Amino acid sequence: MKKQKGFSLIELLIVVAIILIIAAIAIPNLLRAKISANEASAVGSMRTIVTGEISYQAADWTNGGQPIGFSVALKDLGGANCNPPTSTSTCLIDPILANAGAVATAKSGYYFGYAQQNNGTGFALNGNPAAPGQTGSRYFYADQSGVIRFNPSAAAGAADNPLQ
């Protein structure tokens, strides 16, 4: 009988089955790690925006002689050319973050909704996953107090639990 070189079909099928089992165990863990990283990035982005808003308010911008307080729009904190800075282009935060106001322009799987409140004396900031369950699981909220709050299933608000 002639001795064969190489692997038999059964041996190859066993190796493929082992690889598929390992992949079935590893892929869900990788997806959870990606969601966790996106959520950590969103919290960092929220802190950056809150800090930018406080700096914006401290700069005491005016519009026609009237004080603006906090910025009118999230884009006001960004800008590409801020020499000199203006009330609508301050370069306080990264332009990518300043433009992350929609699902299509999300940063690290999250987009940020911003609204000036009480004629500039306050603001509301929401961080929402672009694809819930895929890019993030939690929803975040912050305001002029600087406290970041979260909700595990719906848009977060001022009554939700603060992050620890």
Residue pairs with C-beta under 8 A, 6 or more apart in sequence:
7 15
31 134
35 109
35 134
35 135
35 136
35 137
37 108
38 108
38 109
38 110
38 129
38 135
38 136
39 110
39 136
39 137
39 138
41 107
41 108
41 109
41 110
42 108
42 109
42 110
42 127
42 129
42 136
42 140
43 127
43 140
43 148
43 163
45 97
45 100
45 107
45 108
45 110
45 112
45 127
46 112
46 125
46 127
46 140
46 142
46 148
47 148
48 93
48 94
48 97
49 74
49 77
49 93
49 97
49 112
49 114
49 125
49 142
50 125
50 142
50 144
50 146
50 148
52 77
52 90
52 92
52 93
53 70
53 71
53 77
53 123
53 125
53 144
54 144
54 146
55 92
56 70
56 71
56 76
56 77
56 90
56 92
57 69
57 70
57 120
59 85
59 90
60 67
61 67
61 68
61 87
62 68
62 87
63 87
67 120
68 87
68 120
69 116
69 119
69 120
69 121
70 116
70 120
70 121
70 122
70 123
70 144
71 77
71 87
71 90
71 114
71 116
71 123
72 88
72 116
72 120
73 88
73 114
73 116
74 98
74 100
74 101
74 112
74 114
75 88
75 98
75 99
75 101
76 87
76 88
76 89
76 90
76 98
77 90
77 92
77 93
77 98
78 89
78 90
78 91
78 92
78 93
78 94
78 95
78 97
78 98
78 99
79 85
79 88
79 89
79 90
79 91
79 95
79 98
80 89
80 95
81 89
82 89
82 90
82 91
85 91
96 107
97 107
97 112
99 105
100 106
100 107
100 110
100 111
100 112
101 111
101 112
101 113
101 114
102 111
103 111
103 130
103 131
105 111
106 130
106 135
108 135
109 129
109 130
109 131
109 134
109 135
109 136
110 127
110 128
110 129
110 130
110 135
110 136
110 140
111 127
111 128
111 130
112 125
112 126
112 127
112 128
113 124
113 125
113 126
113 128
114 123
114 124
114 125
114 126
115 123
115 124
116 122
116 123
117 123
117 124
117 143
121 144
122 143
122 144
123 143
123 144
124 141
124 143
124 158
125 141
125 142
125 143
126 139
126 140
126 141
126 155
126 156
127 139
127 140
127 141
127 142
127 156
128 139
128 140
128 155
129 135
129 136
129 137
129 138
129 139
130 136
137 152
138 150
138 151
138 152
138 156
139 150
139 151
139 152
139 153
139 154
139 155
139 156
140 148
140 149
140 150
140 156
140 163
141 148
141 149
141 150
141 151
141 155
141 156
141 157
141 158
141 160
142 148
142 149
143 158
147 162
148 162
148 163
149 156
149 157
149 158
149 160
149 161
149 162
149 163
150 156
150 160
150 161
150 162
150 163
151 157
151 160
151 161
